Amino acid sequence: MIVHDGVQALDVAGPLDVFAEANARIPAVDGYDCYLIAAEAGPLRASNGMMMMAHVTFAQACRPFHTVLVAGGPALPNAPEDEAMSSWLRQWGVRGTRYGSICTGAFALGHAGLLDGRIATTHWQNAGQLAAMFPASHIELDRIYIRDGALVTSAGVTAGIDLALALVSEDFGAELALACAKRLVVVAQRQGGQSQFSPLLQPRTDPETPIGRVQAYVLEHLAEPLSVERLAEIAGTSPRSIARIFIRELSITPHDYVESVRLDQARNLLEGTDRAMKAVAFDCGFTTPEQMRAAFQRRLGITPVRYRESFQKKPQPSAR
């Protein structure tokens, strides 16, 4: 893993803990040998003040590695290119089986030219900036992690744990990955297409504003039909105006906002209840289970049944 001054400590520790848990459950000869690589020898200060030490420098790591991940950091999006890092990534980082980034580590990949023509993701707050800085790439905002060929990228901070679990699953199977998730008290592996953030958990705007009234109404009447015309009526404006307000204030259309909230509530019910699919669909405002299934497939890349199963699988007891 590539580290640097100002690195996000959890971008490093989270994935490394996943790999360590995997190592505890497989023969040592098959396990992960993890190294921290930096431009120079000596201590590094993470963004939270924690000190860490790289195992080797770029100059000492002149060989291919099976997996190379660049850890992110709060300052990385606005930092100038680290030419030594870019050079190493181009020469050695891409020679293994896979390479990629955690969170804003994607900016380092972009500087190295490794996002050109590729699909990637990063922290949702930085996705627009990443797309603007590296227009030859295709940046997807609302993804936990993405694999595009040998390139693997994750969203913000804790999504690095999801990516690491996905890599363990890829290398050793879903059962081992689920055992690691249980040990780390991660309820379950989030699917790569799952939303980075939950609309139901987002802070609402001022409830006295038109957009605030609409948000409150949607959350309280989710099982009802919620047309743009109805939302405009709640806001006291026209359908065209409410669409402009949503785009301006939430960067999303009213239709997509409603569908996101419906999906979020459906995920909550699938995760935490045994309600029938038809009941879940109707409770969340989908007219049929088929409509809910289509929305899951289109927005999350997984069916409701598969989504629920990912929260119900029980890993085998660990020998640890």
C-alpha positions as CSV (number, residue, x, y, z in Angstrom):
1,M,0.0,0.0,0.0
2,I,1.3,3.5,-0.9
3,V,1.3,5.9,2.0
4,H,2.3,9.6,2.3
5,D,2.3,12.5,4.7
6,G,-1.3,13.4,5.6
7,V,-2.6,9.9,4.7
8,Q,-6.0,9.0,6.1
9,A,-5.1,6.4,8.8
10,L,-8.3,4.4,8.3
11,D,-7.5,4.1,4.6
12,V,-4.4,2.2,5.7
13,A,-5.5,0.4,8.8
14,G,-9.0,-0.7,7.6
15,P,-7.8,-2.8,4.6
16,L,-4.7,-4.0,6.4
17,D,-6.9,-5.3,9.2
18,V,-9.1,-7.2,6.7
19,F,-6.0,-8.8,5.2
20,A,-4.7,-9.7,8.6
21,E,-8.0,-11.4,9.5
22,A,-7.8,-13.3,6.3
23,N,-4.2,-14.4,7.1
24,A,-5.4,-15.7,10.5
25,R,-7.7,-18.2,8.7
26,I,-5.6,-19.5,5.8
27,P,-2.2,-21.2,5.6
28,A,0.7,-18.8,6.0
29,V,2.1,-19.8,2.6
30,D,-1.1,-18.5,0.9
31,G,-1.5,-15.4,3.0
32,Y,-1.0,-11.7,2.2
33,D,2.4,-10.1,2.8
34,C,1.6,-6.5,3.3
35,Y,4.0,-3.6,2.8
36,L,3.7,0.1,3.2
37,I,5.7,2.0,0.5
38,A,6.5,5.7,0.6
39,A,8.7,8.1,-1.3
40,E,11.3,8.3,1.5
41,A,12.3,6.4,4.6
42,G,11.3,7.7,8.0
43,P,8.1,8.4,9.9
44,L,4.9,9.7,8.3
45,R,2.2,11.7,10.0
46,A,-1.3,10.7,9.2
47,S,-4.1,13.3,9.0
48,N,-5.2,12.4,12.5
49,G,-1.7,12.9,13.9
50,M,-0.9,9.2,14.2
51,M,2.6,8.3,13.1
52,M,3.4,5.4,10.8
53,M,6.5,4.0,9.2
54,A,6.9,2.7,5.6
55,H,8.5,-0.7,5.2
56,V,10.3,0.3,2.0
57,T,10.8,3.3,-0.3
58,F,10.0,3.5,-4.0
59,A,13.6,3.1,-4.8
60,Q,13.7,-0.2,-2.8
61,A,10.4,-1.5,-4.2
62,C,11.5,-2.0,-7.8
63,R,9.5,-5.2,-8.4
64,P,5.9,-6.1,-9.2
65,F,3.4,-6.6,-6.4
66,H,0.2,-8.7,-6.7
67,T,-1.9,-5.8,-5.5
68,V,-1.0,-2.1,-5.2
69,L,-3.4,0.3,-3.5
70,V,-2.8,4.0,-3.0
71,A,-4.2,5.3,0.4
72,G,-6.1,8.6,0.3
73,G,-5.8,11.6,2.5
74,P,-7.9,14.8,3.0
75,A,-5.2,17.0,1.4
76,L,-4.6,14.8,-1.6
77,P,-7.2,16.2,-4.0
78,N,-5.5,19.7,-3.9
79,A,-1.9,18.5,-3.5
80,P,0.5,18.8,-6.5
81,E,1.5,15.7,-8.3
82,D,4.1,13.6,-6.5
83,E,6.3,12.8,-9.4
84,A,8.2,10.0,-7.6
85,M,4.9,8.3,-6.8
86,S,3.5,8.7,-10.4
87,S,6.7,7.3,-11.9
88,W,6.7,4.3,-9.5
89,L,3.0,3.6,-10.2
90,R,3.5,3.7,-14.0
91,Q,6.6,1.5,-13.9
92,W,5.8,-1.0,-11.1
93,G,2.3,-0.4,-9.8
94,V,0.6,-1.7,-12.9
95,R,2.7,-4.8,-13.3
96,G,0.8,-7.0,-10.8
97,T,-2.6,-8.6,-10.9
98,R,-4.5,-5.5,-9.8
99,Y,-3.9,-1.9,-8.7
100,G,-6.0,0.9,-7.4
101,S,-6.9,3.3,-4.6
102,I,-8.7,3.9,-1.4
103,C,-10.8,7.1,-1.2
104,T,-8.9,10.1,-2.5
105,G,-5.9,8.0,-3.5
106,A,-7.6,8.0,-6.9
107,F,-6.1,11.5,-7.4
108,A,-2.6,9.9,-7.4
109,L,-3.7,7.4,-10.0
110,G,-5.1,10.3,-12.1
111,H,-1.8,12.2,-11.9
112,A,0.0,9.0,-13.1
113,G,-2.4,8.7,-16.0
114,L,-3.8,5.5,-14.8
115,L,-7.5,6.6,-14.8
116,D,-7.5,7.6,-18.5
117,G,-10.3,5.7,-20.3
118,R,-11.2,3.9,-17.1
119,I,-14.2,3.8,-14.7
120,A,-13.4,4.7,-11.1
121,T,-14.8,6.1,-8.0
122,T,-13.7,8.1,-4.9
123,H,-15.2,9.9,-1.9
124,W,-18.5,11.4,-3.0
125,Q,-17.4,14.9,-1.9
126,N,-14.4,14.8,-4.3
127,A,-15.9,12.9,-7.3
128,G,-16.7,16.1,-9.2
129,Q,-13.2,17.5,-8.7
130,L,-11.6,14.2,-9.8
131,A,-13.7,14.1,-12.9
132,A,-12.8,17.7,-13.7
133,M,-9.1,17.2,-13.2
134,F,-9.0,14.0,-15.2
135,P,-11.6,14.3,-17.9
136,A,-10.3,11.2,-19.8
137,S,-11.7,9.1,-16.9
138,H,-15.3,8.2,-16.1
139,I,-15.9,8.8,-12.4
140,E,-19.0,7.3,-10.9
141,L,-20.3,9.1,-7.8
142,D,-22.6,6.7,-6.1
143,R,-20.5,3.5,-5.8
144,I,-18.8,1.8,-2.8
145,Y,-16.1,0.3,-5.0
146,I,-15.5,-0.4,-8.7
147,R,-13.4,-2.9,-10.6
148,D,-12.6,-2.0,-14.1
149,G,-10.2,-4.7,-15.4
150,A,-7.1,-4.6,-13.2
151,L,-8.1,-1.2,-11.7
152,V,-9.9,-1.3,-8.4
153,T,-11.1,1.9,-6.7
154,S,-13.1,2.6,-3.6
155,A,-15.2,5.4,-2.2
156,G,-14.7,7.3,1.0
157,V,-12.6,6.0,3.9
158,T,-14.5,3.0,5.3
159,A,-15.3,1.9,1.8
160,G,-11.7,0.7,1.7
161,I,-12.8,-2.0,4.1
162,D,-15.5,-3.0,1.7
163,L,-13.0,-3.1,-1.2
164,A,-10.6,-5.2,0.9
165,L,-13.3,-7.7,1.7
166,A,-14.2,-7.9,-1.9
167,L,-10.6,-8.6,-2.8
168,V,-10.4,-11.4,-0.1
169,S,-13.6,-12.8,-1.6
170,E,-12.1,-12.7,-5.0
171,D,-8.9,-14.4,-3.8
172,F,-10.2,-17.0,-1.3
173,G,-14.0,-17.1,-1.6
174,A,-17.0,-15.4,0.0
175,E,-17.0,-17.6,3.1
176,L,-13.6,-16.3,4.2
177,A,-14.6,-12.7,3.4
178,L,-17.8,-13.0,5.5
179,A,-15.8,-14.5,8.4
180,C,-13.4,-11.5,8.3
181,A,-16.4,-9.1,8.2
182,K,-17.9,-10.8,11.2
183,R,-14.7,-10.6,13.2
184,L,-14.3,-6.9,12.4
185,V,-18.0,-6.4,13.3
186,V,-18.8,-5.3,9.8
187,V,-22.5,-6.4,9.5
188,A,-22.0,-7.6,6.0
189,Q,-20.1,-6.8,2.9
190,R,-21.8,-4.0,1.0
191,Q,-22.1,-4.6,-2.7
192,G,-19.9,-2.5,-5.0
193,G,-23.0,-0.9,-6.5
194,Q,-24.5,0.1,-3.2
195,S,-24.9,3.8,-2.5
196,Q,-22.1,5.6,-0.7
197,F,-24.5,7.4,1.5
198,S,-28.0,6.9,2.7
199,P,-30.5,9.6,1.7
200,L,-32.5,8.8,4.8
201,L,-29.5,9.6,6.9
202,Q,-28.6,12.9,5.2
203,P,-29.2,16.1,7.1
204,R,-32.3,17.7,5.9
205,T,-32.3,21.3,4.7
206,D,-34.3,23.9,6.6
207,P,-37.9,22.4,6.9
208,E,-39.3,25.8,6.3
209,T,-37.9,26.0,2.8
210,P,-39.6,24.4,-0.3
211,I,-37.0,21.7,-0.6
212,G,-37.2,21.0,3.1
213,R,-41.0,20.6,3.0
214,V,-40.6,18.2,0.1
215,Q,-38.0,16.1,1.8
216,A,-40.1,15.8,4.9
217,Y,-43.2,14.9,2.9
218,V,-41.3,12.2,0.9
219,L,-40.0,10.6,4.1
220,E,-43.4,10.6,5.7
221,H,-45.4,9.4,2.7
222,L,-43.0,7.0,1.0
223,A,-45.7,4.4,0.3
224,E,-47.8,6.8,-1.6
225,P,-47.5,8.0,-5.3
226,L,-45.0,10.8,-5.4
227,S,-45.1,12.5,-8.7
228,V,-43.2,15.6,-9.6
229,E,-46.5,17.5,-9.7
230,R,-47.3,16.4,-6.2
231,L,-43.9,17.4,-4.9
232,A,-44.3,20.8,-6.6
233,E,-47.7,21.3,-4.9
234,I,-46.1,20.5,-1.5
235,A,-43.3,23.0,-2.3
236,G,-45.8,25.7,-3.4
237,T,-44.2,26.0,-6.8
238,S,-44.4,24.6,-10.4
239,P,-43.0,21.2,-11.5
240,R,-40.4,23.0,-13.6
241,S,-39.3,25.1,-10.6
242,I,-39.1,22.2,-8.2
243,A,-36.9,20.3,-10.6
244,R,-34.5,23.3,-10.9
245,I,-34.5,23.6,-7.1
246,F,-33.6,20.0,-6.6
247,I,-30.8,20.2,-9.2
248,R,-29.4,23.4,-7.6
249,E,-29.6,22.3,-4.0
250,L,-29.2,18.5,-4.1
251,S,-27.6,17.9,-7.5
252,I,-30.4,15.3,-8.2
253,T,-33.7,15.3,-9.9
254,P,-36.9,15.0,-7.9
255,H,-37.6,11.6,-9.5
256,D,-34.1,10.3,-8.7
257,Y,-34.3,11.6,-5.1
258,V,-37.6,9.8,-4.5
259,E,-36.2,6.6,-6.0
260,S,-33.1,6.9,-3.9
261,V,-35.1,7.2,-0.7
262,R,-37.3,4.3,-1.7
263,L,-34.3,2.1,-2.3
264,D,-32.7,3.2,0.9
265,Q,-35.8,2.2,2.9
266,A,-36.1,-1.0,1.0
267,R,-32.4,-1.8,1.9
268,N,-33.2,-1.2,5.5
269,L,-36.2,-3.5,5.4
270,L,-34.3,-6.2,3.6
271,E,-31.4,-6.0,6.0
272,G,-33.4,-5.9,9.2
273,T,-36.7,-7.7,8.6
274,D,-38.1,-10.9,7.1
275,R,-40.9,-9.1,5.4
276,A,-42.0,-10.6,2.0
277,M,-40.6,-8.9,-1.1
278,K,-44.1,-7.8,-2.1
279,A,-44.7,-6.1,1.3
280,V,-41.3,-4.4,1.2
281,A,-42.0,-3.1,-2.3
282,F,-45.4,-1.7,-1.4
283,D,-44.1,-0.2,1.9
284,C,-41.5,1.7,0.0
285,G,-43.8,3.0,-2.7
286,F,-42.9,0.6,-5.6
287,T,-46.0,-0.4,-7.5
288,T,-44.9,-4.0,-7.9
289,P,-42.0,-6.2,-6.7
290,E,-40.8,-6.2,-10.3
291,Q,-40.5,-2.4,-10.3
292,M,-38.4,-2.6,-7.1
293,R,-36.3,-5.3,-8.7
294,A,-35.6,-3.2,-11.7
295,A,-34.6,-0.2,-9.6
296,F,-32.2,-2.4,-7.6
297,Q,-30.7,-3.8,-10.7
298,R,-30.4,-0.4,-12.4
299,R,-29.1,1.6,-9.4
300,L,-27.3,-1.0,-7.3
301,G,-26.3,-3.7,-9.7
302,I,-27.9,-6.5,-7.5
303,T,-31.4,-8.0,-7.1
304,P,-33.3,-7.5,-3.8
305,V,-33.1,-11.3,-3.2
306,R,-29.3,-11.3,-3.5
307,Y,-29.1,-8.1,-1.4
308,R,-31.0,-9.8,1.4
309,E,-29.0,-13.0,1.1
310,S,-25.8,-11.0,1.7
311,F,-27.0,-10.0,5.1
312,Q,-28.3,-13.5,6.0
313,K,-25.2,-15.7,5.2
314,K,-23.6,-17.1,8.2
315,P,-19.9,-17.7,8.0
316,Q,-18.4,-20.9,9.5
317,P,-17.0,-20.5,13.0
318,S,-13.3,-19.5,13.0
319,A,-10.6,-21.7,14.4
320,R,-9.0,-18.6,15.7
